[in-house]
Every structure is written in C-alpha cells, then in structure tokens.
Amino acid sequence: MSETHASTEDQYEPGLYEIRIKGHLDDRWSDWFGGLTITLEDNGDTLLTGPVVDQAALHGLLKKVRDLGMPLVSVSPLEHGPSTTFGAGQADQSDFKS
C-alpha cells in the first residue's frame, strides 16, 4: 500500500498573525519573539502580533510560548489591509481571514 503526501511548501503563505496568551509579558520579550508587537489587554491577556514568514517560524513562536509556561489562548491569521492596527488592542472581526 502506498501513500501520497501533499507537499506543505505550497500550502502556506507568509502572513500576519495574532497570538493570544494568558498573562502579561513586558516589552523586553519582543526581541525573543522575533520583534512581534506586544500588546497588554485589560483582561490579563497578551497579544503578540506581527509577520510570520513560514509554518516553521509559526511553530517556533508557539514553542516559545510553551517554554514560558503561559497558556496559549488562540492563534489567528490577520488579513493584510489598512484596517489592521498593531498595538492598539484587539483587531476587528473583519480583520480575520475566513
């Protein structure tokens, strides 16, 4: 029995992501997270927002969240466009890809 595996190289487009974690990080962690913008939410969450070049980079960021021991709340791709504002809190639902 032979299996055919689809290539993952053509299935991923670089893009903007928002990673939400439970707890607050300060700005000194920005370099460790590859320069992502760190936004502290009033509800106690931290948003890490910025470009992610490929699937391996996304997995690397998620591994860093795991290594911090902070709960991962969500990972969301963001739509490129003028309505996406980094560092200003939550993005509109219209900013998310469907």
N, C-alpha and C positions, 0 to 999 in steps of 0.2 A: 504494500500500500504506500503510495507516495503522497506527500502533502505539498501543496503550493502555498508559499507565504508571500503576501504582498509586500513590496518594498515600502518602508516607512519614510524614505527620503522624500518622496513626492507627496506625502500626506500631511506635512507640517509646514505652515507658513510662519515666518517670524512675525511677532506682533507685540502689542501692548497687553500687559496683564495686571490684574489686581489680586494680590494675595492677602487675605484677611486672617489675622491670628488673634487669639485671645490673650490679652495682656498688653502692656505698653513697653515699647522699645524706644530708646532715645536716639537722636540723630547720629551718634557715634557708630551705630551699626550700619549706616548707609554704605560705607566702603565694603564691609563684609558681605553685603547683599548686592554687590556689583553696581553701586550707585543708584539703586532704586530710591524713589521718593518715599519717605516715611511720614505717614500722617497718623496722628493720635486721635482716635474717636472718643467722644464723650462717654460712650457706653463701655469703655475699657479696652476696646479692640485697637489693633494697629493695622493700618493698610500699607502694604508695600506695593508701589505702583511704578511701572516703567516698562521699557522694552526688554523682550526676551528673544534672543537670537535663534534658538532652536530648541527642540524637545529635550536634548541633553542638558542644556542650560536651565530649563524649567525644572527638570528633575533634581539638578544640583541645588537650586534655590529651595525646593521642598525638603531636601535632605538637610540643609542648614536650619530650616525651621524645626525639623525633627530633633536635630542635635541641640537646639536651645531648650528643648523640653516644653515648648509652648504649644498649646493646642491649635491645630490648623482648623479654621472655621470654613474658609472657602477659597477657591481659585477660579477667577473669572477672566476670560479674554475680553478686552475692551475694543470697541470699534474705533478705527482711526477717524478723526474728524475734529472740527473746530469746537464741538460741544464737550469734548473730553478735557477736563481741567485737573491737573495733578496738584496734589497738596491742598485741595480745597474741600476735603471731606468726601462723602460718597458720590459716586457718579450716578447720573440718571439711568433709569432702566433702558432708555433709548440708546445709551452708550454701549450696551452689551450686544454681542453678536447673537444671533438666534441659531 
